[in-house]
Amino acid sequence: MTPFLFAASFMCLLAVALIIFPLYKSKSYAIDRTRINVELFKERLQELSSEKDRGLIDDEQFSLAIEELEEGLLIDLPADHLVDGPQPKIISAQGNSKRYTIIFCVLVIPLASFLLYFQLGNFEAEKRWGQLKKDINPALMGLERGEDTQADIAKYNLGDVIAVLQARLQQGDETPQGWLLLGLLYAQANNTDVAINAFERAMLLAPNHPEIKIAYAETLIRQNDGRLTQVSAGLLKEVLEKNSNNTRALMLMGMGSYNSGFYEQSIAVWEKLLEVRGGSSDKAPLLRQSIQMARQAMVRKAEPSQGQDQGVAGSDVANVVARLQQLVMRDRRMTDEIERLLKEVFSVQPDNSRALAFQGMLSFNAGQYKRAINSWERLLKQREPGSERAQLIESSILKAKVKLESL
């Protein structure tokens, strides 16, 4: 039974009790009064007999006193103690009336209340919500523990998953991993403001958790059109001070530095990342290309009169991505202008993470599942294997593949 139905049942029982209790109380009061009157009658009768025996009253006075005493008793007795004439029928009618009232209260009031709720209330939504929590919570808790439950979560709508997780966290069953996951889910839904609030709550519970700091910094960078902010730069530096080989922190620091125009810093960070991953890794060509682009941007920055007709480059990419984000948030579908901007970004940065994310989401919404899978797979290569972001991308890829197979 849900908490609502339990509370409703309790209130119905309380209402019934408040109605029935006065009925029983009035009956008990009548019975007590009758017993007292009878006892007084007996005591007075004994007193009269004693007075007669002692000669204080004669037989005539005794008989008169007895008659008066009996008349007083008849007046004081309630109707249900009278036995002459039609009174027994009256007694029966009064008793039945109380009995019917009790039956009505016990049966009709709760039944009518629940029928009205099922007919006019939101019972189906309550039932669906309870089933969603029952189905989704185990997968979410497994994901918080580091288990691979992405396939289970991918079956459900992202909004339902967020609602179930948020309800559980707000009801007090909160963990740093839970708030981290909620922030990542909101970030996936492009609701960065709420995602930031979730990361801040996670930071309060686990101030030194590197994954929380990295996810928080990444969301701040996304919100700032791919550029570093004072807070995001500080979070990434804290992570790198503890572990200078953290690849996710290095990737974000390099990307944010490049988009902010800090080309020298981005080169140093990407060279460090190339060293950590190894020159023969599958991402080495992309890193070398990014380093080369940063060096070219440094030259253009030093000589602004050169290379202005070479298309979108350097810090111009951030402006195009910012415009792209505005159009995506406004239209929520693939348009000719969005297609043109994507081509401009990919002509300079073939693996721009934000452009890939936008292309994957819009392609999925348009039913272009192969294109969405391709975009997300390219984006997945930029994420640390096993990280929360990587798991969310894998979940999106799995969902697109399921849709593609159902065609």
Buried (B, 14 or more C-beta within 10 A) or exposed (E): EEEBEEEBBEEBEEBBEEBBEEBEEEBEEBEEEBEEBBEBBEEBBEEBEEBBEEEEBEEEEBEEBBEEBEEBBEEBBBEBBBEEEEEEEEBEEBEEEBEEEBEEBBEEBBEEBBEEBEEEEEBEEBEEBEEBBEBBBEBBBBBBEEEEBBEBBBBBEBEBBBBBBBBBBEEEEBBBBBBBBBBBBBBBBBBBEBBBBBBEBBBEBBEEBBBBBBBBBBBBBBBBBBBBBEBBBEBBBBBBEEEEEBBBBBBBBBBBBBBBBBBEBBBBBBBBBBEEBEEEEEBBEBBBBBBEBBBBBBEBEEEEEEBEEEEBBBBBBBEBBBBBBEBBEEEEEBBEEBEEBBEBBBEBBEBBBBBBBBBBBBBBEEEBBEBBBBBBBBBBBBBBEEBBBBBBBBBBBBBBBEBBEEE
